Amino acid sequence: MAASARTARTSTYSVTAPWAPTPLRTLHPRANFEYRLTPTPIGGAAKRALDVAGALALLLALAPILLATAALIRLDSPGPALFRQARTGFRGRSFNIYKFRTMHVSPATADLKQAVRGDHRVTRIGRLLRRCSVDELPQLLNVLVGDMSLVGPRPHAVSHDYTFAGVDRGYPRRFCTRPGITGLAQVTGSRGQSETPEKIKARITKDLDYIDNWSMAGDVSIMIATVRVVLHDPNAY
């Protein structure tokens, strides 16, 4: 789809994708725009089978690391080992994402701030977990229950959805598929904080490119590239 179509400032957003859309629905009750929902996520049963098999295999293989990480978090600072937060998934549905807690426990707030380099909220063990992305591993549970995929656009906090959609009207089309633990944007330089409209647009463009050009081979390629990025990415903090 042309970039101009994605950024048009209109009251509705129509998806002209190869799949059949269902009637217009709102992203969230407070949203001031609409978008067309797809009946099934991209990739269908084949992508879902890869997700389930991959998530199960990784959970079994990484079980000792997951248990040790949970214990270290509890020893390092007061609070639970796991962190839950509302995110937006397929068809605009809200779900609770799971992560290892990397920040000190603080009162919930609607104005959630993205982590920045040197963030004082991050715990000692949290800095290490974020640097090597171990904090994201509990999302394998989200994959098993069907809220997420191994590969797809990264889900953002619900409050950030409104901000990002205000920058690019094409943003809601990311909900044509399940969000992923990793994605095209994360392995092509758009990982980390999105503090400027330019960075937000760049990430959204890559997310939509992934949706428009999805293939099973592409998912496998992104998973392989993720290992390289995790080991060498300076944007992880």
C-alpha positions as CSV (number, residue, x, y, z in Angstrom):
1,M,0.0,0.0,0.0
2,A,1.3,3.4,-0.8
3,A,2.7,5.6,2.0
4,S,0.2,8.4,1.2
5,A,-2.7,6.0,1.8
6,R,-1.3,5.1,5.2
7,T,-0.8,8.7,6.3
8,A,-4.0,10.2,5.0
9,R,-5.8,12.3,7.7
10,T,-9.3,11.0,7.3
11,S,-11.9,9.9,9.9
12,T,-11.7,6.3,8.7
13,Y,-9.0,3.9,7.6
14,S,-9.8,1.2,5.0
15,V,-7.5,-1.7,4.5
16,T,-7.0,-2.7,0.8
17,A,-5.2,-6.0,1.6
18,P,-5.4,-9.3,-0.2
19,W,-7.5,-10.8,2.6
20,A,-11.3,-10.1,3.0
21,P,-12.0,-7.4,5.7
22,T,-14.9,-7.6,8.1
23,P,-17.0,-4.5,8.9
24,L,-15.4,-1.4,10.4
25,R,-14.7,-1.4,14.1
26,T,-13.0,1.0,16.5
27,L,-9.5,0.3,17.9
28,H,-10.5,1.3,21.5
29,P,-13.7,2.9,22.8
30,R,-11.9,6.3,23.1
31,A,-10.3,6.1,19.7
32,N,-11.3,8.7,17.1
33,F,-10.6,6.6,14.0
34,E,-11.8,3.3,12.6
35,Y,-10.2,0.4,10.7
36,R,-11.2,-2.8,9.0
37,L,-10.6,-6.0,10.9
38,T,-9.4,-9.2,9.2
39,P,-11.2,-12.5,10.1
40,T,-8.0,-14.5,10.8
41,P,-4.3,-13.6,11.5
42,I,-1.9,-13.7,8.6
43,G,-0.2,-17.1,8.2
44,G,-3.2,-19.0,9.3
45,A,-2.7,-22.6,10.7
46,A,0.8,-23.0,9.4
47,K,2.1,-19.9,11.3
48,R,0.2,-21.0,14.4
49,A,1.7,-24.5,14.3
50,L,5.2,-23.0,14.1
51,D,4.4,-20.8,17.1
52,V,3.1,-23.6,19.3
53,A,5.9,-26.0,18.4
54,G,8.6,-23.3,18.8
55,A,7.2,-22.0,22.1
56,L,6.9,-25.4,23.6
57,A,10.5,-26.4,22.6
58,L,11.9,-23.1,23.9
59,L,10.1,-23.3,27.2
60,L,11.4,-26.9,27.8
61,A,14.9,-26.1,26.8
62,L,15.1,-22.8,28.7
63,A,13.2,-24.0,31.9
64,P,16.4,-23.9,34.1
65,I,17.2,-20.4,33.0
66,L,13.6,-19.2,33.5
67,L,13.5,-20.6,37.0
68,A,16.9,-19.1,37.9
69,T,16.0,-15.7,36.5
70,A,12.8,-15.7,38.6
71,A,14.7,-16.5,41.7
72,L,17.3,-13.7,41.1
73,I,14.6,-11.1,40.5
74,R,13.0,-11.9,43.8
75,L,16.3,-11.7,45.6
76,D,17.4,-8.5,43.9
77,S,14.4,-6.3,44.8
78,P,10.9,-6.5,46.4
79,G,8.1,-7.5,44.2
80,P,6.9,-10.4,41.9
81,A,9.2,-12.0,39.4
82,L,6.7,-11.5,36.6
83,F,5.3,-8.3,35.3
84,R,1.9,-8.0,33.5
85,Q,0.7,-5.2,31.4
86,A,-2.3,-4.6,29.0
87,R,-1.3,-4.6,25.4
88,T,-3.3,-4.6,22.1
89,G,-3.3,-7.7,20.0
90,F,-5.1,-9.2,17.0
91,R,-8.3,-7.4,16.0
92,G,-7.6,-4.7,18.6
93,R,-8.3,-7.0,21.5
94,S,-6.5,-6.2,24.8
95,F,-4.5,-8.9,26.5
96,N,-2.0,-9.2,29.4
97,I,1.6,-9.5,28.3
98,Y,4.1,-11.3,30.5
99,K,7.6,-10.2,31.1
100,F,10.2,-10.7,33.8
101,R,10.1,-7.7,36.1
102,T,13.1,-5.4,35.4
103,M,12.0,-2.3,37.2
104,H,11.2,-1.4,40.8
105,V,7.6,-1.8,41.7
106,S,5.7,1.5,41.5
107,P,2.0,2.5,41.5
108,A,0.2,1.9,38.2
109,T,-0.2,4.9,36.0
110,A,-2.0,5.6,32.8
111,D,0.9,7.7,31.5
112,L,3.4,5.0,30.9
113,K,6.9,6.1,29.9
114,Q,9.2,4.0,27.7
115,A,12.5,3.0,29.3
116,V,15.4,5.2,28.4
117,R,19.2,4.6,28.7
118,G,20.2,4.9,32.3
119,D,16.6,4.7,33.6
120,H,16.6,4.9,37.4
121,R,13.5,2.6,37.5
122,V,15.5,-0.4,36.2
123,T,16.9,-2.8,38.9
124,R,20.4,-4.2,38.9
125,I,19.4,-7.6,37.6
126,G,16.9,-5.9,35.3
127,R,19.7,-4.1,33.4
128,L,21.3,-7.4,32.6
129,L,18.0,-9.0,31.6
130,R,17.1,-6.2,29.3
131,R,20.5,-6.1,27.7
132,C,20.2,-9.7,26.6
133,S,16.4,-9.7,26.2
134,V,15.8,-12.5,28.7
135,D,13.0,-10.3,30.2
136,E,10.9,-11.1,27.1
137,L,11.1,-14.9,27.5
138,P,7.8,-15.2,29.5
139,Q,6.0,-14.1,26.4
140,L,6.4,-17.7,25.2
141,L,3.4,-18.3,27.5
142,N,1.5,-15.6,25.5
143,V,2.4,-17.4,22.3
144,L,1.1,-20.8,23.7
145,V,-2.3,-19.3,24.6
146,G,-2.7,-17.6,21.3
147,D,-2.3,-13.9,22.3
148,M,1.0,-13.5,20.5
149,S,3.2,-15.1,17.8
150,L,6.9,-15.8,17.8
151,V,7.2,-13.2,15.0
152,G,5.1,-10.1,14.3
153,P,4.8,-6.4,15.2
154,R,5.8,-5.8,18.8
155,P,2.8,-4.9,21.0
156,H,2.9,-1.5,22.7
157,A,1.2,-0.4,25.9
158,V,-2.4,0.7,25.2
159,S,-1.7,4.3,26.1
160,H,1.1,4.3,23.5
161,D,-1.3,3.0,20.8
162,Y,-3.1,6.4,20.8
163,T,0.2,8.3,20.5
164,F,1.6,6.2,17.6
165,A,-1.8,6.2,15.7
166,G,-1.7,10.0,15.9
167,V,1.7,9.9,14.1
168,D,0.7,7.4,11.4
169,R,-2.9,6.7,10.6
170,G,-1.8,3.3,9.2
171,Y,-0.9,2.1,12.7
172,P,-4.1,0.1,13.4
173,R,-3.4,-2.2,10.4
174,R,-0.7,-3.8,12.6
175,F,-3.7,-5.5,14.3
176,C,-4.2,-7.6,11.2
177,T,-1.9,-10.2,12.8
178,R,-0.9,-11.4,16.3
179,P,1.9,-9.3,17.8
180,G,5.2,-11.0,18.1
181,I,8.1,-11.5,20.5
182,T,10.3,-10.3,17.8
183,G,9.7,-8.7,14.4
184,L,11.1,-7.1,11.3
185,A,11.4,-3.7,12.9
186,Q,13.5,-5.2,15.8
187,V,16.0,-6.9,13.5
188,T,16.4,-3.9,11.1
189,G,17.4,-1.1,13.4
190,S,14.1,0.0,14.9
191,R,14.5,-1.7,18.3
192,G,14.4,0.4,21.5
193,Q,12.9,3.7,22.4
194,S,10.7,5.5,19.9
195,E,10.9,9.0,21.2
196,T,10.5,11.0,17.9
197,P,7.8,11.0,15.1
198,E,10.5,9.9,12.7
199,K,11.4,6.8,14.7
200,I,7.7,6.0,15.2
201,K,7.0,6.2,11.5
202,A,10.1,4.1,10.7
203,R,8.9,1.3,13.0
204,I,5.3,1.4,11.8
205,T,6.5,1.3,8.1
206,K,8.5,-1.8,8.9
207,D,5.6,-3.5,10.7
208,L,3.3,-2.9,7.7
209,D,6.0,-4.1,5.3
210,Y,6.1,-7.3,7.3
211,I,2.3,-7.7,7.1
212,D,2.2,-7.0,3.4
213,N,5.1,-9.4,2.5
214,W,4.6,-12.1,5.1
215,S,6.0,-15.6,4.4
216,M,7.0,-18.6,6.5
217,A,10.6,-18.3,5.3
218,G,10.6,-14.6,6.3
219,D,9.5,-15.6,9.8
220,V,12.4,-18.1,10.1
221,S,14.8,-15.5,8.8
222,I,13.7,-13.0,11.4
223,M,14.1,-15.5,14.2
224,I,17.6,-16.3,13.1
225,A,18.4,-12.6,12.8
226,T,17.0,-12.0,16.3
227,V,19.8,-14.1,17.8
228,R,22.4,-11.8,16.2
229,V,20.6,-8.7,17.3
230,V,20.3,-9.8,20.9
231,L,24.0,-10.5,21.1
232,H,25.1,-7.2,19.5
233,D,22.3,-4.6,19.7
234,P,23.3,-1.3,21.5
235,N,19.6,-0.3,21.6
236,A,18.9,-2.8,24.3
237,Y,18.8,-1.1,27.8
